[in-house]
Amino acid sequence: MGQVRLKFFARYAELIGAEELPFSVSLPATVADVVRHARAEIPGAGALPERPLVALNLRHAPLDASVADGDEVALLPPLAGG
C-alpha cells in the first residue's frame, strides 16, 4: 500500500470540497488506477471525468504513468481562455 497526495483545482476542488487529500492506493499502480479508485471512494469524486488531465509530481502525465509512494497526483480541469 502506498500513500499519494491528491490535488484538486477549480471545479474539481468544489466537487470534492477540498484542494488536497491524502489517498491510499495499492502499489504497483498507475495514474488511471488512482483516478478510478478516487472516483469510487471519495465523496463527490464520482462527478470527475474518467480521463482527466493529470499532473504527476508537477509534470503533465499520461494515465498509464506509474505512481509511487509519496507522489503528488493533481487532477486538472479543462482550461478555457482567449
Biopython code that builds the backbone (N, CA, C, O; Angstrom):
import numpy as np
from Bio.PDB.StructureBuilder import StructureBuilder

atoms = [
    (1, "MET", "N", (0.852, -1.179, 0.000)),
    (1, "MET", "CA", (0.000, 0.000, 0.000)),
    (1, "MET", "C", (0.892, 1.235, 0.000)),
    (1, "MET", "O", (1.918, 1.274, 0.680)),
    (2, "GLY", "N", (0.491, 2.236, -0.767)),
    (2, "GLY", "CA", (1.232, 3.489, -0.816)),
    (2, "GLY", "C", (0.303, 4.657, -0.534)),
    (2, "GLY", "O", (-0.920, 4.521, -0.556)),
    (3, "GLN", "N", (0.895, 5.784, -0.274)),
    (3, "GLN", "CA", (0.136, 6.997, 0.026)),
    (3, "GLN", "C", (0.526, 8.056, -1.000)),
    (3, "GLN", "O", (1.710, 8.336, -1.186)),
    (4, "VAL", "N", (-0.471, 8.648, -1.668)),
    (4, "VAL", "CA", (-0.225, 9.756, -2.585)),
    (4, "VAL", "C", (-0.994, 10.971, -2.101)),
    (4, "VAL", "O", (-1.939, 10.855, -1.320)),
    (5, "ARG", "N", (-0.577, 12.140, -2.574)),
    (5, "ARG", "CA", (-1.314, 13.375, -2.295)),
    (5, "ARG", "C", (-2.127, 13.699, -3.536)),
    (5, "ARG", "O", (-1.565, 13.930, -4.607)),
    (6, "LEU", "N", (-3.431, 13.716, -3.400)),
    (6, "LEU", "CA", (-4.310, 14.110, -4.495)),
    (6, "LEU", "C", (-4.577, 15.602, -4.384)),
    (6, "LEU", "O", (-4.944, 16.095, -3.317)),
    (7, "LYS", "N", (-4.393, 16.322, -5.487)),
    (7, "LYS", "CA", (-4.671, 17.751, -5.512)),
    (7, "LYS", "C", (-5.780, 18.000, -6.527)),
    (7, "LYS", "O", (-5.814, 17.399, -7.601)),
    (8, "PHE", "N", (-6.680, 18.895, -6.161)),
    (8, "PHE", "CA", (-7.826, 19.243, -6.997)),
    (8, "PHE", "C", (-7.838, 20.750, -7.207)),
    (8, "PHE", "O", (-7.520, 21.509, -6.291)),
    (9, "PHE", "N", (-8.201, 21.185, -8.405)),
    (9, "PHE", "CA", (-8.206, 22.601, -8.730)),
    (9, "PHE", "C", (-9.577, 23.024, -9.256)),
    (9, "PHE", "O", (-10.309, 22.228, -9.844)),
    (10, "ALA", "N", (-9.903, 24.285, -9.031)),
    (10, "ALA", "CA", (-11.102, 24.935, -9.568)),
    (10, "ALA", "C", (-12.358, 24.094, -9.318)),
    (10, "ALA", "O", (-12.664, 23.767, -8.172)),
    (11, "ARG", "N", (-13.072, 23.749, -10.364)),
    (11, "ARG", "CA", (-14.341, 22.999, -10.252)),
    (11, "ARG", "C", (-14.149, 21.673, -9.539)),
    (11, "ARG", "O", (-15.020, 21.248, -8.780)),
    (12, "TYR", "N", (-13.027, 21.014, -9.768)),
    (12, "TYR", "CA", (-12.792, 19.714, -9.127)),
    (12, "TYR", "C", (-12.687, 19.873, -7.612)),
    (12, "TYR", "O", (-13.200, 19.035, -6.870)),
    (13, "ALA", "N", (-12.036, 20.926, -7.146)),
    (13, "ALA", "CA", (-11.948, 21.182, -5.701)),
    (13, "ALA", "C", (-13.330, 21.461, -5.123)),
    (13, "ALA", "O", (-13.631, 21.062, -3.998)),
    (14, "GLU", "N", (-14.172, 22.151, -5.902)),
    (14, "GLU", "CA", (-15.542, 22.415, -5.445)),
    (14, "GLU", "C", (-16.337, 21.117, -5.310)),
    (14, "GLU", "O", (-17.089, 20.949, -4.350)),
    (15, "LEU", "N", (-16.177, 20.206, -6.257)),
    (15, "LEU", "CA", (-16.892, 18.924, -6.195)),
    (15, "LEU", "C", (-16.490, 18.111, -4.972)),
    (15, "LEU", "O", (-17.333, 17.493, -4.322)),
    (16, "ILE", "N", (-15.198, 18.117, -4.662)),
    (16, "ILE", "CA", (-14.649, 17.300, -3.576)),
    (16, "ILE", "C", (-14.809, 18.000, -2.225)),
    (16, "ILE", "O", (-14.966, 17.350, -1.191)),
    (17, "GLY", "N", (-14.767, 19.325, -2.252)),
    (17, "GLY", "CA", (-14.807, 20.083, -1.013)),
    (17, "GLY", "C", (-13.442, 20.206, -0.358)),
    (17, "GLY", "O", (-13.341, 20.482, 0.837)),
    (18, "ALA", "N", (-12.388, 19.998, -1.148)),
    (18, "ALA", "CA", (-11.025, 20.111, -0.643)),
    (18, "ALA", "C", (-10.090, 20.337, -1.821)),
    (18, "ALA", "O", (-10.377, 19.934, -2.948)),
    (19, "GLU", "N", (-8.968, 20.988, -1.543)),
    (19, "GLU", "CA", (-7.958, 21.194, -2.581)),
    (19, "GLU", "C", (-6.904, 20.100, -2.566)),
    (19, "GLU", "O", (-6.227, 19.873, -3.570)),
    (20, "GLU", "N", (-6.762, 19.426, -1.440)),
    (20, "GLU", "CA", (-5.748, 18.377, -1.332)),
    (20, "GLU", "C", (-6.208, 17.325, -0.328)),
    (20, "GLU", "O", (-6.764, 17.652, 0.721)),
    (21, "LEU", "N", (-5.969, 16.060, -0.662)),
    (21, "LEU", "CA", (-6.310, 14.956, 0.228)),
    (21, "LEU", "C", (-5.218, 13.894, 0.178)),
    (21, "LEU", "O", (-4.679, 13.624, -0.895)),
    (22, "PRO", "N", (-4.879, 13.285, 1.316)),
    (22, "PRO", "CA", (-4.032, 12.092, 1.277)),
    (22, "PRO", "C", (-4.893, 10.935, 0.780)),
    (22, "PRO", "O", (-6.085, 10.868, 1.082)),
    (23, "PHE", "N", (-4.289, 10.027, 0.017)),
    (23, "PHE", "CA", (-5.062, 8.930, -0.547)),
    (23, "PHE", "C", (-4.206, 7.676, -0.586)),
    (23, "PHE", "O", (-3.081, 7.700, -1.084)),
    (24, "SER", "N", (-4.737, 6.588, -0.063)),
    (24, "SER", "CA", (-4.024, 5.309, -0.070)),
    (24, "SER", "C", (-4.355, 4.543, -1.332)),
    (24, "SER", "O", (-5.505, 4.519, -1.771)),
    (25, "VAL", "N", (-3.343, 3.914, -1.916)),
    (25, "VAL", "CA", (-3.528, 3.144, -3.145)),
    (25, "VAL", "C", (-2.636, 1.906, -3.083)),
    (25, "VAL", "O", (-1.512, 1.963, -2.587)),
    (26, "SER", "N", (-3.149, 0.795, -3.590)),
    (26, "SER", "CA", (-2.356, -0.428, -3.658)),
    (26, "SER", "C", (-1.313, -0.283, -4.751)),
    (26, "SER", "O", (-1.636, 0.077, -5.882)),
    (27, "LEU", "N", (-0.076, -0.561, -4.417)),
    (27, "LEU", "CA", (1.020, -0.497, -5.391)),
    (27, "LEU", "C", (1.367, -1.888, -5.868)),
    (27, "LEU", "O", (1.240, -2.836, -5.093)),
    (28, "PRO", "N", (1.801, -2.060, -7.113)),
    (28, "PRO", "CA", (2.021, -1.030, -8.116)),
    (28, "PRO", "C", (0.699, -0.469, -8.625)),
    (28, "PRO", "O", (-0.325, -1.153, -8.635)),
    (29, "ALA", "N", (0.746, 0.799, -9.049)),
    (29, "ALA", "CA", (-0.450, 1.471, -9.545)),
    (29, "ALA", "C", (-0.073, 2.474, -10.621)),
    (29, "ALA", "O", (1.072, 2.917, -10.712)),
    (30, "THR", "N", (-1.055, 2.818, -11.427)),
    (30, "THR", "CA", (-0.889, 3.868, -12.424)),
    (30, "THR", "C", (-1.753, 5.061, -12.032)),
    (30, "THR", "O", (-2.565, 4.981, -11.110)),
    (31, "VAL", "N", (-1.565, 6.154, -12.738)),
    (31, "VAL", "CA", (-2.409, 7.323, -12.516)),
    (31, "VAL", "C", (-3.874, 6.949, -12.736)),
    (31, "VAL", "O", (-4.743, 7.383, -11.980)),
    (32, "ALA", "N", (-4.151, 6.152, -13.760)),
    (32, "ALA", "CA", (-5.532, 5.727, -14.031)),
    (32, "ALA", "C", (-6.114, 4.960, -12.848)),
    (32, "ALA", "O", (-7.289, 5.128, -12.523)),
    (33, "ASP", "N", (-5.309, 4.120, -12.204)),
    (33, "ASP", "CA", (-5.775, 3.384, -11.018)),
    (33, "ASP", "C", (-6.157, 4.361, -9.907)),
    (33, "ASP", "O", (-7.195, 4.202, -9.264)),
    (34, "VAL", "N", (-5.319, 5.365, -9.686)),
    (34, "VAL", "CA", (-5.592, 6.358, -8.646)),
    (34, "VAL", "C", (-6.897, 7.089, -8.956)),
    (34, "VAL", "O", (-7.739, 7.262, -8.074)),
    (35, "VAL", "N", (-7.067, 7.517, -10.210)),
    (35, "VAL", "CA", (-8.283, 8.239, -10.600)),
    (35, "VAL", "C", (-9.507, 7.344, -10.414)),
    (35, "VAL", "O", (-10.517, 7.783, -9.863)),
    (36, "ARG", "N", (-9.425, 6.113, -10.862)),
    (36, "ARG", "CA", (-10.564, 5.188, -10.757)),
    (36, "ARG", "C", (-10.962, 4.969, -9.296)),
    (36, "ARG", "O", (-12.143, 5.030, -8.957)),
    (37, "HIS", "N", (-9.982, 4.716, -8.440)),
    (37, "HIS", "CA", (-10.283, 4.470, -7.020)),
    (37, "HIS", "C", (-10.768, 5.752, -6.335)),
    (37, "HIS", "O", (-11.654, 5.698, -5.483)),
    (38, "ALA", "N", (-10.198, 6.892, -6.698)),
    (38, "ALA", "CA", (-10.641, 8.156, -6.109)),
    (38, "ALA", "C", (-12.095, 8.420, -6.472)),
    (38, "ALA", "O", (-12.883, 8.819, -5.615)),
    (39, "ARG", "N", (-12.461, 8.199, -7.744)),
    (39, "ARG", "CA", (-13.847, 8.411, -8.175)),
    (39, "ARG", "C", (-14.804, 7.516, -7.403)),
    (39, "ARG", "O", (-15.940, 7.911, -7.140)),
    (40, "ALA", "N", (-14.367, 6.327, -7.039)),
    (40, "ALA", "CA", (-15.231, 5.380, -6.334)),
    (40, "ALA", "C", (-15.285, 5.622, -4.823)),
    (40, "ALA", "O", (-16.299, 5.333, -4.187)),
    (41, "GLU", "N", (-14.211, 6.147, -4.251)),
    (41, "GLU", "CA", (-14.094, 6.183, -2.794)),
    (41, "GLU", "C", (-14.262, 7.561, -2.151)),
    (41, "GLU", "O", (-14.616, 7.642, -0.975)),
    (42, "ILE", "N", (-14.019, 8.633, -2.884)),
    (42, "ILE", "CA", (-14.077, 9.971, -2.299)),
    (42, "ILE", "C", (-15.448, 10.589, -2.592)),
    (42, "ILE", "O", (-15.860, 10.656, -3.750)),
    (43, "PRO", "N", (-16.159, 11.043, -1.549)),
    (43, "PRO", "CA", (-17.462, 11.680, -1.776)),
    (43, "PRO", "C", (-17.342, 12.852, -2.748)),
    (43, "PRO", "O", (-16.480, 13.716, -2.587)),
    (44, "GLY", "N", (-18.206, 12.873, -3.749)),
    (44, "GLY", "CA", (-18.204, 13.932, -4.752)),
    (44, "GLY", "C", (-17.319, 13.653, -5.953)),
    (44, "GLY", "O", (-17.484, 14.275, -7.002)),
    (45, "ALA", "N", (-16.381, 12.722, -5.812)),
    (45, "ALA", "CA", (-15.418, 12.469, -6.890)),
    (45, "ALA", "C", (-16.019, 11.678, -8.051)),
    (45, "ALA", "O", (-15.429, 11.633, -9.130)),
    (46, "GLY", "N", (-17.168, 11.061, -7.852)),
    (46, "GLY", "CA", (-17.808, 10.340, -8.940)),
    (46, "GLY", "C", (-18.161, 11.253, -10.102)),
    (46, "GLY", "O", (-18.349, 10.783, -11.224)),
    (47, "ALA", "N", (-18.253, 12.554, -9.845)),
    (47, "ALA", "CA", (-18.564, 13.524, -10.897)),
    (47, "ALA", "C", (-17.324, 13.922, -11.703)),
    (47, "ALA", "O", (-17.437, 14.603, -12.723)),
    (48, "LEU", "N", (-16.149, 13.499, -11.249)),
    (48, "LEU", "CA", (-14.924, 13.790, -12.001)),
    (48, "LEU", "C", (-14.904, 12.959, -13.281)),
    (48, "LEU", "O", (-15.464, 11.863, -13.312)),
    (49, "PRO", "N", (-14.266, 13.466, -14.338)),
    (49, "PRO", "CA", (-14.182, 12.673, -15.563)),
    (49, "PRO", "C", (-13.327, 11.425, -15.364)),
    (49, "PRO", "O", (-12.426, 11.404, -14.525)),
    (50, "GLU", "N", (-13.618, 10.393, -16.141)),
    (50, "GLU", "CA", (-12.846, 9.153, -16.052)),
    (50, "GLU", "C", (-11.417, 9.347, -16.546)),
    (50, "GLU", "O", (-10.504, 8.656, -16.095)),
    (51, "ARG", "N", (-11.220, 10.278, -17.465)),
    (51, "ARG", "CA", (-9.907, 10.508, -18.062)),
    (51, "ARG", "C", (-9.535, 11.999, -17.974)),
    (51, "ARG", "O", (-9.452, 12.669, -19.004)),
    (52, "PRO", "N", (-9.312, 12.522, -16.769)),
    (52, "PRO", "CA", (-8.987, 13.946, -16.641)),
    (52, "PRO", "C", (-7.544, 14.230, -17.070)),
    (52, "PRO", "O", (-6.730, 13.315, -17.201)),
    (53, "LEU", "N", (-7.248, 15.499, -17.283)),
    (53, "LEU", "CA", (-5.852, 15.907, -17.424)),
    (53, "LEU", "C", (-5.205, 15.720, -16.059)),
    (53, "LEU", "O", (-5.814, 16.015, -15.030)),
    (54, "VAL", "N", (-3.972, 15.230, -16.053)),
    (54, "VAL", "CA", (-3.316, 14.898, -14.787)),
    (54, "VAL", "C", (-1.874, 15.379, -14.797)),
    (54, "VAL", "O", (-1.195, 15.330, -15.823)),
    (55, "ALA", "N", (-1.422, 15.843, -13.645)),
    (55, "ALA", "CA", (-0.003, 16.130, -13.443)),
    (55, "ALA", "C", (0.486, 15.193, -12.348)),
    (55, "ALA", "O", (-0.164, 15.030, -11.315)),
    (56, "LEU", "N", (1.627, 14.587, -12.586)),
    (56, "LEU", "CA", (2.271, 13.699, -11.618)),
    (56, "LEU", "C", (3.564, 14.369, -11.188)),
    (56, "LEU", "O", (4.480, 14.540, -11.993)),
    (57, "ASN", "N", (3.637, 14.745, -9.926)),
    (57, "ASN", "CA", (4.813, 15.447, -9.402)),
    (57, "ASN", "C", (5.141, 16.676, -10.242)),
    (57, "ASN", "O", (6.287, 16.889, -10.638)),
    (58, "LEU", "N", (4.106, 17.485, -10.508)),
    (58, "LEU", "CA", (4.195, 18.784, -11.182)),
    (58, "LEU", "C", (4.481, 18.709, -12.675)),
    (58, "LEU", "O", (4.817, 19.726, -13.283)),
    (59, "ARG", "N", (4.357, 17.535, -13.280)),
    (59, "ARG", "CA", (4.543, 17.396, -14.733)),
    (59, "ARG", "C", (3.332, 16.698, -15.324)),
    (59, "ARG", "O", (2.822, 15.730, -14.761)),
    (60, "HIS", "N", (2.875, 17.199, -16.468)),
    (60, "HIS", "CA", (1.761, 16.515, -17.138)),
    (60, "HIS", "C", (2.147, 15.062, -17.350)),
    (60, "HIS", "O", (3.288, 14.754, -17.694)),
    (61, "ALA", "N", (1.183, 14.171, -17.142)),
    (61, "ALA", "CA", (1.472, 12.738, -17.221)),
    (61, "ALA", "C", (0.323, 12.007, -17.906)),
    (61, "ALA", "O", (-0.837, 12.402, -17.788)),
    (62, "PRO", "N", (0.660, 10.932, -18.625)),
    (62, "PRO", "CA", (-0.393, 10.094, -19.195)),
    (62, "PRO", "C", (-1.023, 9.241, -18.101)),
    (62, "PRO", "O", (-0.429, 9.040, -17.041)),
    (63, "LEU", "N", (-2.214, 8.746, -18.359)),
    (63, "LEU", "CA", (-2.907, 7.936, -17.364)),
    (63, "LEU", "C", (-2.210, 6.615, -17.078)),
    (63, "LEU", "O", (-2.468, 5.999, -16.044)),
    (64, "ASP", "N", (-1.330, 6.163, -17.971)),
    (64, "ASP", "CA", (-0.630, 4.901, -17.730)),
    (64, "ASP", "C", (0.708, 5.085, -17.004)),
    (64, "ASP", "O", (1.469, 4.129, -16.852)),
    (65, "ALA", "N", (0.995, 6.318, -16.554)),
    (65, "ALA", "CA", (2.223, 6.570, -15.802)),
    (65, "ALA", "C", (2.165, 5.863, -14.451)),
    (65, "ALA", "O", (1.111, 5.801, -13.818)),
    (66, "SER", "N", (3.304, 5.331, -14.017)),
    (66, "SER", "CA", (3.384, 4.641, -12.727)),
    (66, "SER", "C", (3.396, 5.641, -11.584)),
    (66, "SER", "O", (3.984, 6.718, -11.684)),
    (67, "VAL", "N", (2.737, 5.267, -10.500)),
    (67, "VAL", "CA", (2.664, 6.079, -9.286)),
    (67, "VAL", "C", (3.448, 5.375, -8.187)),
    (67, "VAL", "O", (3.363, 4.157, -8.034)),
    (68, "ALA", "N", (4.211, 6.153, -7.422)),
    (68, "ALA", "CA", (4.995, 5.603, -6.308)),
    (68, "ALA", "C", (4.526, 6.236, -4.998)),
    (68, "ALA", "O", (3.877, 7.282, -4.991)),
    (69, "ASP", "N", (4.868, 5.582, -3.904)),
    (69, "ASP", "CA", (4.546, 6.092, -2.579)),
    (69, "ASP", "C", (5.094, 7.509, -2.433)),
    (69, "ASP", "O", (6.261, 7.758, -2.736)),
    (70, "GLY", "N", (4.259, 8.436, -1.971)),
    (70, "GLY", "CA", (4.680, 9.809, -1.744)),
    (70, "GLY", "C", (4.478, 10.741, -2.931)),
    (70, "GLY", "O", (4.722, 11.942, -2.814)),
    (71, "ASP", "N", (4.038, 10.216, -4.074)),
    (71, "ASP", "CA", (3.825, 11.051, -5.253)),
    (71, "ASP", "C", (2.656, 12.014, -5.054)),
    (71, "ASP", "O", (1.772, 11.797, -4.226)),
    (72, "GLU", "N", (2.689, 13.085, -5.844)),
    (72, "GLU", "CA", (1.579, 14.028, -5.900)),
    (72, "GLU", "C", (0.866, 13.827, -7.231)),
    (72, "GLU", "O", (1.489, 13.873, -8.292)),
    (73, "VAL", "N", (-0.441, 13.604, -7.167)),
    (73, "VAL", "CA", (-1.265, 13.433, -8.358)),
    (73, "VAL", "C", (-2.277, 14.574, -8.365)),
    (73, "VAL", "O", (-3.146, 14.650, -7.496)),
    (74, "ALA", "N", (-2.155, 15.463, -9.358)),
    (74, "ALA", "CA", (-3.048, 16.611, -9.470)),
    (74, "ALA", "C", (-4.018, 16.391, -10.618)),
    (74, "ALA", "O", (-3.605, 16.071, -11.733)),
    (75, "LEU", "N", (-5.313, 16.564, -10.346)),
    (75, "LEU", "CA", (-6.333, 16.450, -11.374)),
    (75, "LEU", "C", (-6.676, 17.851, -11.841)),
    (75, "LEU", "O", (-7.102, 18.696, -11.054)),
    (76, "LEU", "N", (-6.484, 18.089, -13.141)),
    (76, "LEU", "CA", (-6.581, 19.424, -13.715)),
    (76, "LEU", "C", (-7.835, 19.561, -14.566)),
    (76, "LEU", "O", (-8.032, 18.789, -15.505)),
    (77, "PRO", "N", (-8.684, 20.533, -14.250)),
    (77, "PRO", "CA", (-9.866, 20.736, -15.088)),
    (77, "PRO", "C", (-9.451, 21.318, -16.435)),
    (77, "PRO", "O", (-8.366, 21.884, -16.566)),
    (78, "PRO", "N", (-10.321, 21.177, -17.436)),
    (78, "PRO", "CA", (-10.006, 21.767, -18.743)),
    (78, "PRO", "C", (-9.810, 23.272, -18.596)),
    (78, "PRO", "O", (-10.482, 23.923, -17.796)),
    (79, "LEU", "N", (-8.901, 23.802, -19.364)),
    (79, "LEU", "CA", (-8.622, 25.237, -19.316)),
    (79, "LEU", "C", (-9.399, 25.948, -20.405)),
    (79, "LEU", "O", (-9.525, 25.453, -21.525)),
    (80, "ALA", "N", (-9.915, 27.105, -20.062)),
    (80, "ALA", "CA", (-10.603, 27.935, -21.046)),
    (80, "ALA", "C", (-9.921, 29.286, -21.055)),
    (80, "ALA", "O", (-9.372, 29.726, -20.045)),
    (81, "GLY", "N", (-9.958, 29.914, -22.160)),
    (81, "GLY", "CA", (-9.333, 31.235, -22.217)),
    (81, "GLY", "C", (-9.388, 31.782, -23.631)),
    (81, "GLY", "O", (-9.916, 31.156, -24.550)),
    (82, "GLY", "N", (-8.843, 32.933, -23.765)),
    (82, "GLY", "CA", (-8.908, 33.527, -25.084)),
    (82, "GLY", "C", (-7.808, 34.485, -25.312)),
    (82, "GLY", "O", (-7.718, 35.078, -26.387)),
]
sb = StructureBuilder()
sb.init_structure("model")
sb.init_model(0)
sb.init_chain("A")
sb.init_seg("    ")
for serial, (resi, resn, name, xyz) in enumerate(atoms, 1):
    if name == "N":
        sb.init_residue(resn, " ", resi, " ")
    sb.init_atom(name, np.array(xyz, "f"), 0.0, 1.0, " ", f" {name:<3s}", serial, name[0])
structure = sb.get_structure()
